[in-house]
Amino acid sequence: MGTKHGVRPRRGRPRDPDAEPRIRRYAVELLLERGFDGMTVDDVAEAAGVGKATIYRRWASKELLANDALAELFDIEIPDADTGSIAEDLRHVYHDALVFVNSKRGQALIRLAVSEANRDERSAAIYRAFLDRRVALTKKALDRARARGEPIRSSVDPVLMVQWLTGVFIVRALTGEPMPAPEDTDHLVEFTMRSIMED
């Protein structure tokens, strides 16, 4: 059999444009439900209605899939902000973070991080990657603020800026205390601003 009118017939099933977001969504759900060890590529494929080959064509390992899925979750739930003011940038990011950590998904994620990060190096690497991304975004926000002429202290450490708020979430998860509420956003922003702005 040849081609008709010089056009080759297409073989195989057409590409599913919704496959990647669906795979990420189910990967996150299974990760939060079962932990890293309990999440399998087989189960993600079955839940997403795709073959394992579809997943492995996009992600070479379960670790890469989990990392990508969680990164997208964070980017959706806690997007970066560029408002033209470091205080407003922080206000947007902190508010979204507080909404997230008070949600069922956010609380499940923090519990998972606390329980698995010290037990499983692969899990720890996933959370480190998230924190590294947040540090990079925070550094960019500080650089933008300095370029606008905002009086940011030269000693400000974006790593500590990310870790202090993350640490609050982890300590409260460990002790069973309620997470700071979205209504606490202004208070937390004020606390941060006092530490990063020149007197």
matplotlib code that plots the C-alpha trace (Angstrom):
import matplotlib.pyplot as plt

x = [0.0, 1.3, 0.3, -2.8, -2.1, 1.4, 0.2, 1.2, -1.6, -1.2, -0.5, -1.3, -3.7, -3.7, -1.8, -4.0, -3.5, -4.9, -2.7, 0.1, -2.0, -4.1, -1.0, 0.3, -3.0, -3.3, 0.4, -0.1, -3.3, -1.6, 1.5, -0.5, -2.6, 0.1, 3.4, 6.3, 6.9, 3.2, 2.8, 3.6, 3.7, 1.3, -1.3, -0.8, -1.2, -4.4, -5.9, -5.0, -6.3, -3.0, -0.4, 2.9, 4.7, 2.9, 4.3, 7.8, 8.0, 7.6, 9.2, 12.2, 11.5, 8.9, 11.1, 11.0, 7.2, 6.7, 9.0, 7.3, 3.8, 4.5, 6.3, 3.2, 1.0, 3.0, 3.1, -0.7, -1.4, 1.4, 2.3, 5.1, 4.2, 5.6, 3.5, 6.1, 6.6, 8.4, 5.8, 3.0, 4.9, 5.3, 1.7, 0.4, 2.8, 2.2, -1.6, -1.6, 0.7, -1.5, -4.6, -2.8, -1.4, -4.9, -6.4, -6.7, -4.2, -1.7, -1.9, -1.5, 1.6, 3.2, 2.4, 4.0, 7.1, 7.5, 7.1, 9.1, 11.8, 14.1, 13.3, 13.7, 16.4, 14.4, 11.5, 13.9, 15.3, 11.8, 11.2, 14.7, 14.0, 10.8, 12.6, 15.4, 12.9, 11.3, 14.7, 15.4, 12.1, 12.7, 16.1, 14.6, 12.0, 14.7, 16.8, 13.8, 13.1, 16.8, 16.6, 13.5, 15.4, 13.8, 16.1, 16.7, 19.6, 22.6, 22.8, 19.3, 19.5, 16.7, 17.3, 16.4, 13.4, 12.0, 13.1, 11.6, 8.0, 8.4, 9.8, 6.7, 4.5, 6.6, 6.8, 3.0, 2.5, 4.7, 3.1, -0.5, -1.0, -3.2, -1.5, -1.4, -4.6, -4.8, -5.9, -2.4, -0.8, -0.2, 1.4, 3.8, 4.6, 5.4, 7.7, 9.6, 9.8, 11.3, 14.1, 14.9, 14.5, 17.2, 16.4]
y = [0.0, 3.4, 6.9, 8.6, 11.9, 11.9, 12.1, 9.5, 8.0, 8.8, 5.9, 5.3, 7.1, 10.9, 12.8, 13.6, 17.3, 16.9, 13.9, 15.9, 18.0, 14.9, 12.8, 15.6, 16.0, 12.3, 12.1, 14.8, 13.1, 9.7, 11.3, 13.1, 10.0, 7.3, 9.0, 8.7, 5.0, 4.2, 6.2, 4.1, 4.9, 2.0, 3.6, 7.1, 5.7, 3.8, 6.8, 9.2, 6.7, 6.5, 3.9, 3.7, 4.5, 7.8, 8.7, 7.5, 9.4, 12.6, 11.7, 9.3, 8.3, 8.5, 11.0, 13.4, 13.0, 13.7, 16.7, 18.1, 17.5, 19.2, 22.1, 22.7, 22.5, 25.1, 27.4, 27.2, 27.5, 30.0, 31.9, 34.4, 38.0, 41.1, 44.1, 46.8, 46.8, 44.3, 44.7, 43.9, 41.0, 39.5, 40.3, 38.3, 35.4, 35.2, 35.4, 32.6, 30.5, 30.9, 30.0, 26.9, 25.7, 26.0, 23.8, 20.0, 19.7, 22.0, 20.4, 16.9, 18.1, 19.6, 16.4, 14.4, 16.5, 16.3, 12.5, 11.6, 14.1, 12.7, 9.1, 9.1, 11.0, 11.0, 12.7, 15.2, 16.0, 16.8, 19.3, 20.8, 21.4, 23.3, 25.4, 26.1, 27.4, 29.6, 31.0, 31.8, 33.6, 35.5, 36.6, 37.9, 39.8, 41.4, 42.3, 43.9, 45.9, 47.1, 48.0, 50.2, 52.0, 50.3, 50.4, 46.7, 45.8, 44.3, 41.6, 40.2, 36.4, 35.0, 31.5, 32.7, 34.6, 31.4, 29.2, 31.3, 31.1, 27.5, 26.7, 28.2, 25.9, 22.8, 23.6, 24.1, 20.9, 19.1, 20.6, 20.5, 24.2, 25.9, 27.4, 31.2, 32.3, 34.4, 37.3, 37.2, 38.2, 41.8, 40.9, 38.5, 40.9, 43.6, 41.3, 40.5, 44.1, 45.2, 42.6, 43.4, 47.2, 49.7, 51.9]
z = [0.0, -0.9, 0.1, -1.2, -3.0, -1.6, 2.0, 4.5, 6.7, 10.4, 12.6, 16.2, 18.4, 18.2, 21.0, 24.0, 24.7, 28.2, 29.2, 30.9, 33.2, 34.0, 34.8, 37.1, 38.9, 39.7, 40.6, 43.2, 44.5, 44.9, 46.4, 49.0, 49.7, 49.8, 50.1, 47.7, 48.2, 47.8, 44.7, 41.6, 37.9, 37.3, 39.6, 38.1, 34.6, 35.5, 37.3, 34.5, 31.8, 30.0, 29.3, 31.3, 28.1, 27.9, 31.3, 30.6, 27.3, 29.4, 32.7, 32.8, 36.5, 39.3, 41.0, 38.1, 37.7, 41.4, 41.3, 38.2, 39.6, 42.9, 41.2, 39.1, 42.2, 44.0, 40.9, 40.7, 44.4, 45.2, 42.0, 41.9, 42.1, 40.3, 41.4, 41.3, 45.1, 47.3, 50.0, 47.6, 46.1, 49.6, 50.4, 47.4, 47.9, 51.7, 51.3, 48.7, 50.9, 53.9, 52.0, 50.7, 54.1, 55.5, 52.8, 52.9, 50.1, 51.7, 55.1, 53.6, 51.8, 54.9, 56.8, 54.0, 53.9, 57.7, 57.8, 54.7, 54.1, 56.9, 56.0, 52.3, 50.4, 47.2, 49.0, 50.6, 47.2, 45.9, 48.7, 48.4, 44.7, 45.7, 48.2, 45.8, 43.3, 45.9, 46.9, 43.2, 42.8, 46.1, 44.9, 41.7, 43.6, 45.8, 42.7, 41.1, 44.2, 44.3, 40.6, 41.4, 44.1, 47.1, 50.1, 50.5, 52.9, 51.2, 53.8, 53.1, 52.5, 50.3, 51.7, 55.2, 53.9, 52.4, 55.3, 58.1, 56.9, 55.8, 59.3, 60.9, 58.9, 59.7, 63.5, 63.6, 61.8, 64.3, 67.3, 66.1, 66.4, 63.8, 60.8, 60.5, 58.8, 55.6, 57.9, 59.3, 56.0, 56.8, 60.2, 58.5, 55.7, 58.3, 60.2, 57.0, 55.8, 59.1, 58.6, 54.9, 54.7, 55.6, 58.6]

ax = plt.figure().add_subplot(projection="3d")
ax.plot(x, y, z, "-o")
ax.set_aspect("equal")
plt.show()
